[in-house]
Amino acid sequence: MEKSMSFIFIITLISSFVLAGCINSSGSIVPTRAIGTIKFADAGWESIRVHNEIARIIIEDGYGYKTESIPGSETASLYAISTGSMDVYMEIWSGSYPVEYKSAIENGDIIEASVNSESTRQGLYVPTYVIEGDLERGIEPKAPNLKSIHDLPKYWEIFGDPDDPNKGRIYGANPEWNANKVFREKMKNYGLYKTFNYSESVSQTALIKTFINAYDKGEPWVGYIWTPTWTAGLYDITELTDAPYNEKNWLNGYRTEFPSQRLTIAVHNKLPEQVPEVFAFLSNYSISNAITTDFLAYMKKYDTTTHEAAIWFLKEYEEVWTTWVPDNVSKKVKAKLQ
């Protein structure tokens, strides 16, 4: 693919979700704008929202620029920073759209500033008590030999679909997420549609709510979970194994486990010259999965907003973020945190 976005990619984007500012009323692409407000992509999950808040607080309080967060899908957000209608994408799952992402970088449309986190896990998970039981809660193991996604057909009755007595239910991803496309293909290629219905989730909140409802009752549940996320930080869960990742089989119907992904930070190509000091900060930004899981677990445990979770991180992990910025910037930010 020579261009940063394939024709199909752009048509899918425009037909499914159009970000404010990407396209004007006549349908033409808006030219790259001058920096006034630095615009952050919100692709729809909690960790990117907290990362956005952390960066925005540092940029506003430490550097004096205005910022804004713009909601959209993964594809819309990638397209937006490629065209310049948005500036910063704080958590790109770079393996979700490897061709488009690589092409956008090679063509110079976007610049990879940093690696937010080095690795991820995603797949189908069950509460561990489904396999091992939970003596303290009086839960007997329902599927003691369940290890792999390929074992699921033997246990479909355990994961019964409340709306269909003849099949189990797998709780899937948001339709706007790349993982949803992957699971749809896996369901077909692994023959899981014979014994399971696949239930898309309208949002991360809706997906996790089904998990919590089942977990609190000690009931079986199987569905999509990824790390880093607060679910992995607060609950005892087990990933169902799949074939080890290899590119050939992955590209042939996603017949392996999900590849571990680099979560990157990328910016529109004009941002480094427009606000070089902000780009320098973003180039230093890096957080471990453990810390991301920590602030997400804090947010859930204490029912905070993403902004409050960002404030907690800035106070709790001062030794981390102060290495990203000059002393004069960190002093301004810390003064605002008092």
N, C-alpha and C positions, 0 to 999 in steps of 0.2 A: 504494500500500500504506500503510494508516494505522498499522498496528502495526509494531513494530520487527522482528519475526520473523513471516514468513508461516506459515500452518498447515502447508504442505508442508515448509517449511524446518525447523520444529520436529520434525515426524514423521520426516523424513530423519535429523535429528540423533539423535533418541532411538533409532531403529532401528539406526543404524550405529555409534554410539559414545556412551556415557554417561560423562561425567566424574565422578570421585569428588567428591561434594559438591554436584553440580548438582541431583540428584533423590534424595529419600529412598526408603526401602523401600516406601512406599505409593504412590510415583509422583508425589507432589506436589512443587512447586518449593520448595526450601529458602529461607526468608526471608534477606534481606541480613544478613550476619553482622557482628559488630564486628571491627575490625582487631585481630588478635593477631599472626598471621604474615601478611605480605604475599605473596599468591600470584600467581605469574607463569605465563602461558600458554606452554607449549612445543608449538607447532603442527607440529613434526616435521622441521625442516631446520636445517642447521648455523649459518647466520648468526643466526637468532633465538636459538639456544641460546647463542651467544657474547654477543649483546646482553643476554640475560638475565643471564649471569654478570657482565658488566661492571656492570650496574645493581645486581645483588644485592650485589656486593662493596662498592660505594659506599654502598648503603643500610645494610648490616650494619656495616661498619667506620666509616663516616662519620656515620651517624645513629642507630645502635644498635638497629635493628629486626630482627626475625627475618624470613627470607624462605624461600620454597619454590617449586620449579618443578613444574608439573603437566602431564603429557603429554596430548595430544588432537589432534583434527583441526582444520582451519581453522574449519569451521562450529561445532564444539563449543567452541572457544576463544572465538569471537565471542559465542556464546550465553552462555557462562559469565561473561564480564565484563558482559554485559547484565543478567544476573540477580543479580549480586553474589556468586556462589559463587567467583569469582576476581577479581583486582584489576587486573592490568596485562597488556597485550598489546603486546609491544615491537616487533613487525614485522608490521603488518597490510598485506597486499596489498589495498589498499582497492578496487581495480578488479575484484577477483575476485567480490565480492558487493556491487556498488554499491548496489542497492536496500536490502538489509538493513542495510548499514553506514550509509547516509545516514539511513534511518528510525530506527535506534537512536540516532543523534546528535540528530536533530530531535525525537524523543520524550523526549530527556533521559536515556535509559538509560545511555549512555556519554558520555564527554567526550574529545575529541581533544586530547591534551596537546601533541603536537609532531609534526613530520615527521622521521622517522628518516633517510630518504634521498629525494631529489627525483624520481629516475627509474630505470627498470629496462628490461631487454631480456629477452625470452624467446621461444623458438620452436624450430624444428628446426635443428640444427647438424651440420656434418660436420668432421672434421679437414681442415685446409687442404690437406694433401698429396693428398687425394682429387681436388682440383681442379687444384692447381699442381704436384704432385709434391714430392719432397724430395731434392735432389741429394746432400746429405751422407749421407743414409740409403739412397741408391740406390732410391728409390721413384719410379716413373713415375706421371704423372697418369692416373687411371682415368676421370675424368669432367670433362674440361677445359671443357666448356660448361655444366656444372651451376651454375645461378645461383638458381633459384627452387624453391619447394616444388612448383610445377606442372611442373617438369622431371623430377621423381623417377620417374614411370612409364617414362621412356626408359632409366632406369638401374637398374631393379629387380634385374637379374641381378648387378650389382656389389655390391649390398647384400643378397645372398642370405640367406634364412632357413635356418639349419642344420637346422631341423626340417621344412622344406617346400621342396623343390627347385623348385616352381613359382611361388614368390613371394619378394619381398624382405622384410626386417624393419625396422620402425621401432620404436626403443626409446622407450617413452612414460613418462608420469608415474605417480606413486603414485596408486592409486585414490581416496585421500582428498583429493587436491589438486584444486582447481578446474581446473587445466590439463588434467587427464585428461579431464574432461567436454568441454573445448574441443577437444582432439585427436580424441576419438571422433567429434564432430560434423564436424570438418574432414575426417577420413578419409572419412566418408560423402558429404559435400557436394562434395568435390573428386574423388571417384571413386577414391581411393587404395586402397580395399579390393580393387579389381580386380587390383592388382599387388603389394600389400604386406599383410603381417600386422602388426597393432599389438600390441606386447608391453608390458603394464603392468609397472611396477616396484614391488616391495613396499616399497621404501624408497629414500631418496636414495642411500644407500650401495650398494645393489644396482644402481641405474641407473648411477652413476658407475663402478662396477667393470666393467660391460660396456664402457664407453668406454675406460677405461685398458687393459683387456686387448687391445682392438683397436688402440689407439694404439701400445702398446709393440711390437706385431707389425707395425705399418705397414699394417694392414688397413682396408678401408672400414667406416664406421659412420655411421649417421644416427639422431638421436634428440633428445630434449628436453634443452635446457640453458638456463639463465637467468643473468642477472647482476643483482646481484653474487654471484659464487660463485668458489671457488678454482680451479675448472676453467678459467675464463676467464683467471685470473691466471698459471697455470703451463703451459698448452697453447696451441698455435696452432690456433684453430678459426675456422670461417666460418659465419655465419648464412645460411640460405637465405631469400631474400626472399619476401614475400607482398604482396598488394595493400595499399597504404597504408591506415592505419586511418581508418575513419569510423564513427560510431556506428550509423548505419542498417544498414550491411552487417554490422557486428559482431553486432548484436542479431538479425540474420537468418541464423543458422547459423554465426557466427564466420568470415565469408568475407573477413577481412582479417588483417593482422599483429596481434599482441597489442598492446593499447594500453600505452604507457609508464605505469607506476603510481607514485603516491606511496606510499611505505612509511611508514605512520604509527604513532604510539604512542598508544594509547587506554587509558582507565582506567574503572572503574565510577564512576558519578556520585557515590558517597558518599566516594570516596577523598580528594578535595581538602579536605573538611572533617575527615576522620579524621586525615590526616597531611599537612597543608598544605606542610610543608617538603619532603617527598618528592615531592609533586606539582610543586612549584616546580622541583626538580631534573629531573624527567622532562620538564617543559615546556621546559627548556634543552637537552635531549639531542638531538643531531643529528650524524650522521656521513656523510661523503661515500661514494659507491660505491667510490671508489679505496681509501679506508681499509678499508672492509669487505672488499674483495677482498684487500687486503694481509694482514689478520689471518687470513683464511681460507687464503690461500696459505701463510702461516707455519705454521698448524696442520697442514696437509697435509705440507709439506716436512719438518717436524721431528717428525711423528707425535705431536702433543700432544693433550691433552684440550681441551674447550671452556673449562674453567676456566683452564688454563694459557695458552691463547690470550688470554683476557681479561686475565690478569696481564701478559702481554707487551704488550698494547695499552696498559694503564695506565702501564707504564714507558716505552714507546716514544713514546706520544702524550700525554705529560703536558700539553703546551701546549693540547691540545684539551679534554680532560675537566675540567681544573681551571677552565675558564670556565663550567662547568655548575653549580658548587657554591660556597658561601661558603668563604673562606680557612680557617676553623676546621675545616670538613669535609674539605677537601683535605689538610690537615696530618694529620688522623687516618688517612686512607686511605693516604697516602704512608708514614706511620710503620709501618703494617702490611706494606707492600710491601718493606721493608728486609730 
